[in-house]
Amino acid sequence: MIGPARPDHRIEVAGKTIQDGAVFIIAEMACAHDGDFGKAKELISVAADAGVDAVQLQMFHAPANVVDHHPAMRLV
């Protein structure tokens, strides 16, 4: 007996095929760059040297997301 058809669980990201059983390592940088573009580039470079496949980061507009007395407001 043949079971139900299984969809192709495969995706390509930056030239790397990811499929069932494959490992794709994402470095979590979040806001460690403190809004500094140079620091973000350095963190990405270090992550790439460590062999990760991708880096996830966050950027946000501080006045819309934090209270006035938060340290991030000094950067605005």
mmCIF file of the N, C-alpha and C atoms, coordinates in Angstrom:
data_MODEL
# 
_entry.id   MODEL 
# 
loop_
_atom_site.group_PDB 
_atom_site.id 
_atom_site.type_symbol 
_atom_site.label_atom_id 
_atom_site.label_alt_id 
_atom_site.label_comp_id 
_atom_site.label_asym_id 
_atom_site.label_entity_id 
_atom_site.label_seq_id 
_atom_site.pdbx_PDB_ins_code 
_atom_site.Cartn_x 
_atom_site.Cartn_y 
_atom_site.Cartn_z 
_atom_site.occupancy 
_atom_site.B_iso_or_equiv 
_atom_site.pdbx_formal_charge 
_atom_site.auth_seq_id 
_atom_site.auth_comp_id 
_atom_site.auth_asym_id 
_atom_site.auth_atom_id 
_atom_site.pdbx_PDB_model_num 
ATOM 1   N N  . MET A 1 1  ? 0.842  -1.187 0.000  1.00 0.00 ? 1  MET A N  1 
ATOM 2   C CA . MET A 1 1  ? 0.000  0.000  0.000  1.00 0.00 ? 1  MET A CA 1 
ATOM 3   C C  . MET A 1 1  ? 0.888  1.253  0.000  1.00 0.00 ? 1  MET A C  1 
ATOM 4   N N  . ILE A 1 2  ? 0.521  2.199  -0.803 1.00 0.00 ? 2  ILE A N  1 
ATOM 5   C CA . ILE A 1 2  ? 1.276  3.444  -0.915 1.00 0.00 ? 2  ILE A CA 1 
ATOM 6   C C  . ILE A 1 2  ? 0.633  4.483  -0.006 1.00 0.00 ? 2  ILE A C  1 
ATOM 7   N N  . GLY A 1 3  ? 1.478  5.151  0.815  1.00 0.00 ? 3  GLY A N  1 
ATOM 8   C CA . GLY A 1 3  ? 0.972  6.177  1.721  1.00 0.00 ? 3  GLY A CA 1 
ATOM 9   C C  . GLY A 1 3  ? 0.695  7.475  0.986  1.00 0.00 ? 3  GLY A C  1 
ATOM 10  N N  . PRO A 1 4  ? 0.193  8.463  1.727  1.00 0.00 ? 4  PRO A N  1 
ATOM 11  C CA . PRO A 1 4  ? -0.099 9.757  1.106  1.00 0.00 ? 4  PRO A CA 1 
ATOM 12  C C  . PRO A 1 4  ? 1.174  10.421 0.587  1.00 0.00 ? 4  PRO A C  1 
ATOM 13  N N  . ALA A 1 5  ? 1.026  11.182 -0.464 1.00 0.00 ? 5  ALA A N  1 
ATOM 14  C CA . ALA A 1 5  ? 2.173  11.896 -1.044 1.00 0.00 ? 5  ALA A CA 1 
ATOM 15  C C  . ALA A 1 5  ? 2.688  12.898 -0.025 1.00 0.00 ? 5  ALA A C  1 
ATOM 16  N N  . ARG A 1 6  ? 3.975  12.951 0.095  1.00 0.00 ? 6  ARG A N  1 
ATOM 17  C CA . ARG A 1 6  ? 4.595  13.887 1.033  1.00 0.00 ? 6  ARG A CA 1 
ATOM 18  C C  . ARG A 1 6  ? 5.140  15.077 0.257  1.00 0.00 ? 6  ARG A C  1 
ATOM 19  N N  . PRO A 1 7  ? 4.807  16.287 0.689  1.00 0.00 ? 7  PRO A N  1 
ATOM 20  C CA . PRO A 1 7  ? 5.334  17.447 -0.038 1.00 0.00 ? 7  PRO A CA 1 
ATOM 21  C C  . PRO A 1 7  ? 6.863  17.500 0.070  1.00 0.00 ? 7  PRO A C  1 
ATOM 22  N N  . ASP A 1 8  ? 7.470  18.133 -0.894 1.00 0.00 ? 8  ASP A N  1 
ATOM 23  C CA . ASP A 1 8  ? 8.920  18.277 -0.912 1.00 0.00 ? 8  ASP A CA 1 
ATOM 24  C C  . ASP A 1 8  ? 9.310  19.300 0.161  1.00 0.00 ? 8  ASP A C  1 
ATOM 25  N N  . HIS A 1 9  ? 9.911  18.845 1.232  1.00 0.00 ? 9  HIS A N  1 
ATOM 26  C CA . HIS A 1 9  ? 10.335 19.720 2.321  1.00 0.00 ? 9  HIS A CA 1 
ATOM 27  C C  . HIS A 1 9  ? 11.757 20.195 2.063  1.00 0.00 ? 9  HIS A C  1 
ATOM 28  N N  . ARG A 1 10 ? 11.894 21.072 1.086  1.00 0.00 ? 10 ARG A N  1 
ATOM 29  C CA . ARG A 1 10 ? 13.213 21.550 0.693  1.00 0.00 ? 10 ARG A CA 1 
ATOM 30  C C  . ARG A 1 10 ? 13.099 23.027 0.355  1.00 0.00 ? 10 ARG A C  1 
ATOM 31  N N  . ILE A 1 11 ? 14.097 23.780 0.753  1.00 0.00 ? 11 ILE A N  1 
ATOM 32  C CA . ILE A 1 11 ? 14.149 25.200 0.451  1.00 0.00 ? 11 ILE A CA 1 
ATOM 33  C C  . ILE A 1 11 ? 15.602 25.565 0.189  1.00 0.00 ? 11 ILE A C  1 
ATOM 34  N N  . GLU A 1 12 ? 15.819 26.559 -0.641 1.00 0.00 ? 12 GLU A N  1 
ATOM 35  C CA . GLU A 1 12 ? 17.178 27.016 -0.907 1.00 0.00 ? 12 GLU A CA 1 
ATOM 36  C C  . GLU A 1 12 ? 17.342 28.421 -0.344 1.00 0.00 ? 12 GLU A C  1 
ATOM 37  N N  . VAL A 1 13 ? 18.411 28.601 0.431  1.00 0.00 ? 13 VAL A N  1 
ATOM 38  C CA . VAL A 1 13 ? 18.729 29.898 1.018  1.00 0.00 ? 13 VAL A CA 1 
ATOM 39  C C  . VAL A 1 13 ? 20.172 30.216 0.671  1.00 0.00 ? 13 VAL A C  1 
ATOM 40  N N  . ALA A 1 14 ? 20.377 31.301 -0.031 1.00 0.00 ? 14 ALA A N  1 
ATOM 41  C CA . ALA A 1 14 ? 21.723 31.755 -0.414 1.00 0.00 ? 14 ALA A CA 1 
ATOM 42  C C  . ALA A 1 14 ? 22.564 30.633 -1.013 1.00 0.00 ? 14 ALA A C  1 
ATOM 43  N N  . GLY A 1 15 ? 21.940 29.852 -1.877 1.00 0.00 ? 15 GLY A N  1 
ATOM 44  C CA . GLY A 1 15 ? 22.667 28.800 -2.570 1.00 0.00 ? 15 GLY A CA 1 
ATOM 45  C C  . GLY A 1 15 ? 22.819 27.496 -1.810 1.00 0.00 ? 15 GLY A C  1 
ATOM 46  N N  . LYS A 1 16 ? 22.319 27.429 -0.567 1.00 0.00 ? 16 LYS A N  1 
ATOM 47  C CA . LYS A 1 16 ? 22.407 26.197 0.225  1.00 0.00 ? 16 LYS A CA 1 
ATOM 48  C C  . LYS A 1 16 ? 21.025 25.557 0.277  1.00 0.00 ? 16 LYS A C  1 
ATOM 49  N N  . THR A 1 17 ? 20.953 24.278 -0.103 1.00 0.00 ? 17 THR A N  1 
ATOM 50  C CA . THR A 1 17 ? 19.685 23.559 -0.055 1.00 0.00 ? 17 THR A CA 1 
ATOM 51  C C  . THR A 1 17 ? 19.476 22.999 1.339  1.00 0.00 ? 17 THR A C  1 
ATOM 52  N N  . ILE A 1 18 ? 18.319 23.308 1.900  1.00 0.00 ? 18 ILE A N  1 
ATOM 53  C CA . ILE A 1 18 ? 17.953 22.822 3.223  1.00 0.00 ? 18 ILE A CA 1 
ATOM 54  C C  . ILE A 1 18 ? 16.791 21.862 3.031  1.00 0.00 ? 18 ILE A C  1 
ATOM 55  N N  . GLN A 1 19 ? 16.926 20.668 3.565  1.00 0.00 ? 19 GLN A N  1 
ATOM 56  C CA . GLN A 1 19 ? 15.859 19.693 3.453  1.00 0.00 ? 19 GLN A CA 1 
ATOM 57  C C  . GLN A 1 19 ? 15.835 18.851 4.718  1.00 0.00 ? 19 GLN A C  1 
ATOM 58  N N  . ASP A 1 20 ? 14.881 17.933 4.790  1.00 0.00 ? 20 ASP A N  1 
ATOM 59  C CA . ASP A 1 20 ? 14.744 17.085 5.972  1.00 0.00 ? 20 ASP A CA 1 
ATOM 60  C C  . ASP A 1 20 ? 16.092 16.523 6.402  1.00 0.00 ? 20 ASP A C  1 
ATOM 61  N N  . GLY A 1 21 ? 16.423 16.707 7.666  1.00 0.00 ? 21 GLY A N  1 
ATOM 62  C CA . GLY A 1 21 ? 17.659 16.167 8.213  1.00 0.00 ? 21 GLY A CA 1 
ATOM 63  C C  . GLY A 1 21 ? 18.870 17.064 8.052  1.00 0.00 ? 21 GLY A C  1 
ATOM 64  N N  . ALA A 1 22 ? 18.750 18.129 7.269  1.00 0.00 ? 22 ALA A N  1 
ATOM 65  C CA . ALA A 1 22 ? 19.884 19.038 7.064  1.00 0.00 ? 22 ALA A CA 1 
ATOM 66  C C  . ALA A 1 22 ? 19.985 20.018 8.234  1.00 0.00 ? 22 ALA A C  1 
ATOM 67  N N  . VAL A 1 23 ? 21.173 20.507 8.466  1.00 0.00 ? 23 VAL A N  1 
ATOM 68  C CA . VAL A 1 23 ? 21.400 21.488 9.526  1.00 0.00 ? 23 VAL A CA 1 
ATOM 69  C C  . VAL A 1 23 ? 21.669 22.842 8.884  1.00 0.00 ? 23 VAL A C  1 
ATOM 70  N N  . PHE A 1 24 ? 20.984 23.864 9.380  1.00 0.00 ? 24 PHE A N  1 
ATOM 71  C CA . PHE A 1 24 ? 21.179 25.241 8.929  1.00 0.00 ? 24 PHE A CA 1 
ATOM 72  C C  . PHE A 1 24 ? 21.341 26.064 10.199 1.00 0.00 ? 24 PHE A C  1 
ATOM 73  N N  . ILE A 1 25 ? 22.516 26.601 10.430 1.00 0.00 ? 25 ILE A N  1 
ATOM 74  C CA . ILE A 1 25 ? 22.813 27.290 11.686 1.00 0.00 ? 25 ILE A CA 1 
ATOM 75  C C  . ILE A 1 25 ? 22.606 28.792 11.520 1.00 0.00 ? 25 ILE A C  1 
ATOM 76  N N  . ILE A 1 26 ? 21.768 29.345 12.402 1.00 0.00 ? 26 ILE A N  1 
ATOM 77  C CA . ILE A 1 26 ? 21.472 30.778 12.399 1.00 0.00 ? 26 ILE A CA 1 
ATOM 78  C C  . ILE A 1 26 ? 22.026 31.382 13.687 1.00 0.00 ? 26 ILE A C  1 
ATOM 79  N N  . ALA A 1 27 ? 22.942 32.329 13.564 1.00 0.00 ? 27 ALA A N  1 
ATOM 80  C CA . ALA A 1 27 ? 23.478 33.041 14.728 1.00 0.00 ? 27 ALA A CA 1 
ATOM 81  C C  . ALA A 1 27 ? 22.469 34.113 15.131 1.00 0.00 ? 27 ALA A C  1 
ATOM 82  N N  . GLU A 1 28 ? 22.188 34.206 16.402 1.00 0.00 ? 28 GLU A N  1 
ATOM 83  C CA . GLU A 1 28 ? 21.230 35.177 16.937 1.00 0.00 ? 28 GLU A CA 1 
ATOM 84  C C  . GLU A 1 28 ? 22.001 36.389 17.447 1.00 0.00 ? 28 GLU A C  1 
ATOM 85  N N  . MET A 1 29 ? 21.943 37.491 16.691 1.00 0.00 ? 29 MET A N  1 
ATOM 86  C CA . MET A 1 29 ? 22.618 38.706 17.105 1.00 0.00 ? 29 MET A CA 1 
ATOM 87  C C  . MET A 1 29 ? 21.657 39.644 17.820 1.00 0.00 ? 29 MET A C  1 
ATOM 88  N N  . ALA A 1 30 ? 20.380 39.579 17.463 1.00 0.00 ? 30 ALA A N  1 
ATOM 89  C CA . ALA A 1 30 ? 19.346 40.451 18.035 1.00 0.00 ? 30 ALA A CA 1 
ATOM 90  C C  . ALA A 1 30 ? 19.796 41.909 17.985 1.00 0.00 ? 30 ALA A C  1 
ATOM 91  N N  . CYS A 1 31 ? 19.825 42.586 19.117 1.00 0.00 ? 31 CYS A N  1 
ATOM 92  C CA . CYS A 1 31 ? 20.199 44.014 19.158 1.00 0.00 ? 31 CYS A CA 1 
ATOM 93  C C  . CYS A 1 31 ? 21.592 44.221 19.733 1.00 0.00 ? 31 CYS A C  1 
ATOM 94  N N  . ALA A 1 32 ? 22.445 43.198 19.709 1.00 0.00 ? 32 ALA A N  1 
ATOM 95  C CA . ALA A 1 32 ? 23.790 43.305 20.288 1.00 0.00 ? 32 ALA A CA 1 
ATOM 96  C C  . ALA A 1 32 ? 24.625 44.375 19.597 1.00 0.00 ? 32 ALA A C  1 
ATOM 97  N N  . HIS A 1 33 ? 24.197 44.827 18.427 1.00 0.00 ? 33 HIS A N  1 
ATOM 98  C CA . HIS A 1 33 ? 24.933 45.863 17.689 1.00 0.00 ? 33 HIS A CA 1 
ATOM 99  C C  . HIS A 1 33 ? 24.690 47.252 18.253 1.00 0.00 ? 33 HIS A C  1 
ATOM 100 N N  . ASP A 1 34 ? 23.691 47.389 19.138 1.00 0.00 ? 34 ASP A N  1 
ATOM 101 C CA . ASP A 1 34 ? 23.357 48.678 19.763 1.00 0.00 ? 34 ASP A CA 1 
ATOM 102 C C  . ASP A 1 34 ? 23.112 49.788 18.747 1.00 0.00 ? 34 ASP A C  1 
ATOM 103 N N  . GLY A 1 35 ? 22.647 49.420 17.557 1.00 0.00 ? 35 GLY A N  1 
ATOM 104 C CA . GLY A 1 35 ? 22.355 50.408 16.533 1.00 0.00 ? 35 GLY A CA 1 
ATOM 105 C C  . GLY A 1 35 ? 23.579 50.896 15.781 1.00 0.00 ? 35 GLY A C  1 
ATOM 106 N N  . ASP A 1 36 ? 24.736 50.317 16.060 1.00 0.00 ? 36 ASP A N  1 
ATOM 107 C CA . ASP A 1 36 ? 25.992 50.729 15.434 1.00 0.00 ? 36 ASP A CA 1 
ATOM 108 C C  . ASP A 1 36 ? 26.268 49.827 14.231 1.00 0.00 ? 36 ASP A C  1 
ATOM 109 N N  . PHE A 1 37 ? 26.241 50.412 13.025 1.00 0.00 ? 37 PHE A N  1 
ATOM 110 C CA . PHE A 1 37 ? 26.419 49.637 11.800 1.00 0.00 ? 37 PHE A CA 1 
ATOM 111 C C  . PHE A 1 37 ? 27.771 48.923 11.771 1.00 0.00 ? 37 PHE A C  1 
ATOM 112 N N  . GLY A 1 38 ? 28.820 49.598 12.200 1.00 0.00 ? 38 GLY A N  1 
ATOM 113 C CA . GLY A 1 38 ? 30.150 48.992 12.224 1.00 0.00 ? 38 GLY A CA 1 
ATOM 114 C C  . GLY A 1 38 ? 30.210 47.792 13.157 1.00 0.00 ? 38 GLY A C  1 
ATOM 115 N N  . LYS A 1 39 ? 29.579 47.922 14.309 1.00 0.00 ? 39 LYS A N  1 
ATOM 116 C CA . LYS A 1 39 ? 29.544 46.815 15.271 1.00 0.00 ? 39 LYS A CA 1 
ATOM 117 C C  . LYS A 1 39 ? 28.745 45.646 14.701 1.00 0.00 ? 39 LYS A C  1 
ATOM 118 N N  . ALA A 1 40 ? 27.654 45.938 14.005 1.00 0.00 ? 40 ALA A N  1 
ATOM 119 C CA . ALA A 1 40 ? 26.846 44.882 13.382 1.00 0.00 ? 40 ALA A CA 1 
ATOM 120 C C  . ALA A 1 40 ? 27.676 44.134 12.339 1.00 0.00 ? 40 ALA A C  1 
ATOM 121 N N  . LYS A 1 41 ? 28.418 44.871 11.508 1.00 0.00 ? 41 LYS A N  1 
ATOM 122 C CA . LYS A 1 41 ? 29.276 44.231 10.498 1.00 0.00 ? 41 LYS A CA 1 
ATOM 123 C C  . LYS A 1 41 ? 30.327 43.343 11.150 1.00 0.00 ? 41 LYS A C  1 
ATOM 124 N N  . GLU A 1 42 ? 30.901 43.823 12.252 1.00 0.00 ? 42 GLU A N  1 
ATOM 125 C CA . GLU A 1 42 ? 31.914 43.032 12.956 1.00 0.00 ? 42 GLU A CA 1 
ATOM 126 C C  . GLU A 1 42 ? 31.308 41.746 13.524 1.00 0.00 ? 42 GLU A C  1 
ATOM 127 N N  . LEU A 1 43 ? 30.130 41.845 14.124 1.00 0.00 ? 43 LEU A N  1 
ATOM 128 C CA . LEU A 1 43 ? 29.466 40.656 14.674 1.00 0.00 ? 43 LEU A CA 1 
ATOM 129 C C  . LEU A 1 43 ? 29.111 39.656 13.575 1.00 0.00 ? 43 LEU A C  1 
ATOM 130 N N  . ILE A 1 44 ? 28.663 40.161 12.438 1.00 0.00 ? 44 ILE A N  1 
ATOM 131 C CA . ILE A 1 44 ? 28.338 39.283 11.309 1.00 0.00 ? 44 ILE A CA 1 
ATOM 132 C C  . ILE A 1 44 ? 29.601 38.594 10.808 1.00 0.00 ? 44 ILE A C  1 
ATOM 133 N N  . SER A 1 45 ? 30.700 39.326 10.728 1.00 0.00 ? 45 SER A N  1 
ATOM 134 C CA . SER A 1 45 ? 31.967 38.761 10.275 1.00 0.00 ? 45 SER A CA 1 
ATOM 135 C C  . SER A 1 45 ? 32.452 37.661 11.212 1.00 0.00 ? 45 SER A C  1 
ATOM 136 N N  . VAL A 1 46 ? 32.346 37.896 12.518 1.00 0.00 ? 46 VAL A N  1 
ATOM 137 C CA . VAL A 1 46 ? 32.761 36.891 13.504 1.00 0.00 ? 46 VAL A CA 1 
ATOM 138 C C  . VAL A 1 46 ? 31.880 35.647 13.382 1.00 0.00 ? 46 VAL A C  1 
ATOM 139 N N  . ALA A 1 47 ? 30.571 35.852 13.205 1.00 0.00 ? 47 ALA A N  1 
ATOM 140 C CA . ALA A 1 47 ? 29.654 34.717 13.051 1.00 0.00 ? 47 ALA A CA 1 
ATOM 141 C C  . ALA A 1 47 ? 29.988 33.931 11.783 1.00 0.00 ? 47 ALA A C  1 
ATOM 142 N N  . ALA A 1 48 ? 30.274 34.638 10.691 1.00 0.00 ? 48 ALA A N  1 
ATOM 143 C CA . ALA A 1 48 ? 30.632 33.961 9.436  1.00 0.00 ? 48 ALA A CA 1 
ATOM 144 C C  . ALA A 1 48 ? 31.916 33.161 9.606  1.00 0.00 ? 48 ALA A C  1 
ATOM 145 N N  . ASP A 1 49 ? 32.886 33.736 10.303 1.00 0.00 ? 49 ASP A N  1 
ATOM 146 C CA . ASP A 1 49 ? 34.147 33.019 10.557 1.00 0.00 ? 49 ASP A CA 1 
ATOM 147 C C  . ASP A 1 49 ? 33.908 31.757 11.386 1.00 0.00 ? 49 ASP A C  1 
ATOM 148 N N  . ALA A 1 50 ? 32.865 31.771 12.208 1.00 0.00 ? 50 ALA A N  1 
ATOM 149 C CA . ALA A 1 50 ? 32.531 30.603 13.028 1.00 0.00 ? 50 ALA A CA 1 
ATOM 150 C C  . ALA A 1 50 ? 31.798 29.541 12.218 1.00 0.00 ? 50 ALA A C  1 
ATOM 151 N N  . GLY A 1 51 ? 31.400 29.893 10.990 1.00 0.00 ? 51 GLY A N  1 
ATOM 152 C CA . GLY A 1 51 ? 30.790 28.906 10.105 1.00 0.00 ? 51 GLY A CA 1 
ATOM 153 C C  . GLY A 1 51 ? 29.274 28.867 10.078 1.00 0.00 ? 51 GLY A C  1 
ATOM 154 N N  . VAL A 1 52 ? 28.616 29.898 10.593 1.00 0.00 ? 52 VAL A N  1 
ATOM 155 C CA . VAL A 1 52 ? 27.152 29.899 10.554 1.00 0.00 ? 52 VAL A CA 1 
ATOM 156 C C  . VAL A 1 52 ? 26.654 30.091 9.122  1.00 0.00 ? 52 VAL A C  1 
ATOM 157 N N  . ASP A 1 53 ? 25.406 29.710 8.900  1.00 0.00 ? 53 ASP A N  1 
ATOM 158 C CA . ASP A 1 53 ? 24.804 29.861 7.579  1.00 0.00 ? 53 ASP A CA 1 
ATOM 159 C C  . ASP A 1 53 ? 24.088 31.193 7.425  1.00 0.00 ? 53 ASP A C  1 
ATOM 160 N N  . ALA A 1 54 ? 23.643 31.782 8.542  1.00 0.00 ? 54 ALA A N  1 
ATOM 161 C CA . ALA A 1 54 ? 22.902 33.042 8.494  1.00 0.00 ? 54 ALA A CA 1 
ATOM 162 C C  . ALA A 1 54 ? 23.030 33.745 9.840  1.00 0.00 ? 54 ALA A C  1 
ATOM 163 N N  . VAL A 1 55 ? 22.727 35.028 9.845  1.00 0.00 ? 55 VAL A N  1 
ATOM 164 C CA . VAL A 1 55 ? 22.722 35.813 11.076 1.00 0.00 ? 55 VAL A CA 1 
ATOM 165 C C  . VAL A 1 55 ? 21.388 36.541 11.160 1.00 0.00 ? 55 VAL A C  1 
ATOM 166 N N  . GLN A 1 56 ? 20.740 36.435 12.300 1.00 0.00 ? 56 GLN A N  1 
ATOM 167 C CA . GLN A 1 56 ? 19.474 37.132 12.527 1.00 0.00 ? 56 GLN A CA 1 
ATOM 168 C C  . GLN A 1 56 ? 19.761 38.333 13.411 1.00 0.00 ? 56 GLN A C  1 
ATOM 169 N N  . LEU A 1 57 ? 19.261 39.478 13.028 1.00 0.00 ? 57 LEU A N  1 
ATOM 170 C CA . LEU A 1 57 ? 19.436 40.668 13.851 1.00 0.00 ? 57 LEU A CA 1 
ATOM 171 C C  . LEU A 1 57 ? 18.139 41.461 13.892 1.00 0.00 ? 57 LEU A C  1 
ATOM 172 N N  . GLN A 1 58 ? 18.098 42.416 14.781 1.00 0.00 ? 58 GLN A N  1 
ATOM 173 C CA . GLN A 1 58 ? 16.922 43.266 14.910 1.00 0.00 ? 58 GLN A CA 1 
ATOM 174 C C  . GLN A 1 58 ? 17.357 44.720 14.849 1.00 0.00 ? 58 GLN A C  1 
ATOM 175 N N  . MET A 1 59 ? 16.501 45.517 14.272 1.00 0.00 ? 59 MET A N  1 
ATOM 176 C CA . MET A 1 59 ? 16.687 46.962 14.299 1.00 0.00 ? 59 MET A CA 1 
ATOM 177 C C  . MET A 1 59 ? 15.328 47.542 14.622 1.00 0.00 ? 59 MET A C  1 
ATOM 178 N N  . PHE A 1 60 ? 15.310 48.597 15.394 1.00 0.00 ? 60 PHE A N  1 
ATOM 179 C CA . PHE A 1 60 ? 14.040 49.237 15.723 1.00 0.00 ? 60 PHE A CA 1 
ATOM 180 C C  . PHE A 1 60 ? 14.250 50.723 15.921 1.00 0.00 ? 60 PHE A C  1 
ATOM 181 N N  . HIS A 1 61 ? 13.164 51.444 15.851 1.00 0.00 ? 61 HIS A N  1 
ATOM 182 C CA . HIS A 1 61 ? 13.180 52.896 16.050 1.00 0.00 ? 61 HIS A CA 1 
ATOM 183 C C  . HIS A 1 61 ? 12.900 53.141 17.525 1.00 0.00 ? 61 HIS A C  1 
ATOM 184 N N  . ALA A 1 62 ? 13.952 53.456 18.290 1.00 0.00 ? 62 ALA A N  1 
ATOM 185 C CA . ALA A 1 62 ? 13.848 53.556 19.741 1.00 0.00 ? 62 ALA A CA 1 
ATOM 186 C C  . ALA A 1 62 ? 12.696 54.436 20.236 1.00 0.00 ? 62 ALA A C  1 
ATOM 187 N N  . PRO A 1 63 ? 12.478 55.640 19.700 1.00 0.00 ? 63 PRO A N  1 
ATOM 188 C CA . PRO A 1 63 ? 11.398 56.463 20.225 1.00 0.00 ? 63 PRO A CA 1 
ATOM 189 C C  . PRO A 1 63 ? 10.014 55.806 20.146 1.00 0.00 ? 63 PRO A C  1 
ATOM 190 N N  . ALA A 1 64 ? 9.846  54.902 19.209 1.00 0.00 ? 64 ALA A N  1 
ATOM 191 C CA . ALA A 1 64 ? 8.553  54.232 19.061 1.00 0.00 ? 64 ALA A CA 1 
ATOM 192 C C  . ALA A 1 64 ? 8.422  53.001 19.948 1.00 0.00 ? 64 ALA A C  1 
ATOM 193 N N  . ASN A 1 65 ? 9.533  52.550 20.543 1.00 0.00 ? 65 ASN A N  1 
ATOM 194 C CA . ASN A 1 65 ? 9.501  51.276 21.248 1.00 0.00 ? 65 ASN A CA 1 
ATOM 195 C C  . ASN A 1 65 ? 9.985  51.289 22.690 1.00 0.00 ? 65 ASN A C  1 
ATOM 196 N N  . VAL A 1 66 ? 10.615 52.343 23.140 1.00 0.00 ? 66 VAL A N  1 
ATOM 197 C CA . VAL A 1 66 ? 11.133 52.355 24.506 1.00 0.00 ? 66 VAL A CA 1 
ATOM 198 C C  . VAL A 1 66 ? 10.728 53.638 25.229 1.00 0.00 ? 66 VAL A C  1 
ATOM 199 N N  . VAL A 1 67 ? 10.754 53.572 26.557 1.00 0.00 ? 67 VAL A N  1 
ATOM 200 C CA . VAL A 1 67 ? 10.406 54.742 27.365 1.00 0.00 ? 67 VAL A CA 1 
ATOM 201 C C  . VAL A 1 67 ? 11.537 55.765 27.296 1.00 0.00 ? 67 VAL A C  1 
ATOM 202 N N  . ASP A 1 68 ? 11.211 57.014 27.581 1.00 0.00 ? 68 ASP A N  1 
ATOM 203 C CA . ASP A 1 68 ? 12.177 58.105 27.445 1.00 0.00 ? 68 ASP A CA 1 
ATOM 204 C C  . ASP A 1 68 ? 13.467 57.907 28.246 1.00 0.00 ? 68 ASP A C  1 
ATOM 205 N N  . HIS A 1 69 ? 13.385 57.260 29.405 1.00 0.00 ? 69 HIS A N  1 
ATOM 206 C CA . HIS A 1 69 ? 14.579 57.123 30.255 1.00 0.00 ? 69 HIS A CA 1 
ATOM 207 C C  . HIS A 1 69 ? 15.398 55.860 29.957 1.00 0.00 ? 69 HIS A C  1 
ATOM 208 N N  . HIS A 1 70 ? 15.072 55.111 28.916 1.00 0.00 ? 70 HIS A N  1 
ATOM 209 C CA . HIS A 1 70 ? 15.825 53.916 28.543 1.00 0.00 ? 70 HIS A CA 1 
ATOM 210 C C  . HIS A 1 70 ? 17.173 54.327 27.948 1.00 0.00 ? 70 HIS A C  1 
ATOM 211 N N  . PRO A 1 71 ? 18.244 53.574 28.255 1.00 0.00 ? 71 PRO A N  1 
ATOM 212 C CA . PRO A 1 71 ? 19.572 53.922 27.718 1.00 0.00 ? 71 PRO A CA 1 
ATOM 213 C C  . PRO A 1 71 ? 19.638 54.043 26.194 1.00 0.00 ? 71 PRO A C  1 
ATOM 214 N N  . ALA A 1 72 ? 18.799 53.304 25.479 1.00 0.00 ? 72 ALA A N  1 
ATOM 215 C CA . ALA A 1 72 ? 18.807 53.369 24.023 1.00 0.00 ? 72 ALA A CA 1 
ATOM 216 C C  . ALA A 1 72 ? 18.401 54.745 23.512 1.00 0.00 ? 72 ALA A C  1 
ATOM 217 N N  . MET A 1 73 ? 17.694 55.501 24.319 1.00 0.00 ? 73 MET A N  1 
ATOM 218 C CA . MET A 1 73 ? 17.260 56.836 23.901 1.00 0.00 ? 73 MET A CA 1 
ATOM 219 C C  . MET A 1 73 ? 18.455 57.794 23.789 1.00 0.00 ? 73 MET A C  1 
ATOM 220 N N  . ARG A 1 74 ? 19.565 57.469 24.404 1.00 0.00 ? 74 ARG A N  1 
ATOM 221 C CA . ARG A 1 74 ? 20.760 58.321 24.282 1.00 0.00 ? 74 ARG A CA 1 
ATOM 222 C C  . ARG A 1 74 ? 21.334 58.253 22.878 1.00 0.00 ? 74 ARG A C  1 
ATOM 223 N N  . LEU A 1 75 ? 20.987 57.173 22.137 1.00 0.00 ? 75 LEU A N  1 
ATOM 224 C CA . LEU A 1 75 ? 21.515 57.002 20.786 1.00 0.00 ? 75 LEU A CA 1 
ATOM 225 C C  . LEU A 1 75 ? 20.710 57.769 19.740 1.00 0.00 ? 75 LEU A C  1 
ATOM 226 N N  . VAL A 1 76 ? 19.554 58.272 20.143 1.00 0.00 ? 76 VAL A N  1 
ATOM 227 C CA . VAL A 1 76 ? 18.652 58.939 19.183 1.00 0.00 ? 76 VAL A CA 1 
ATOM 228 C C  . VAL A 1 76 ? 18.957 60.403 19.083 1.00 0.00 ? 76 VAL A C  1 
# 
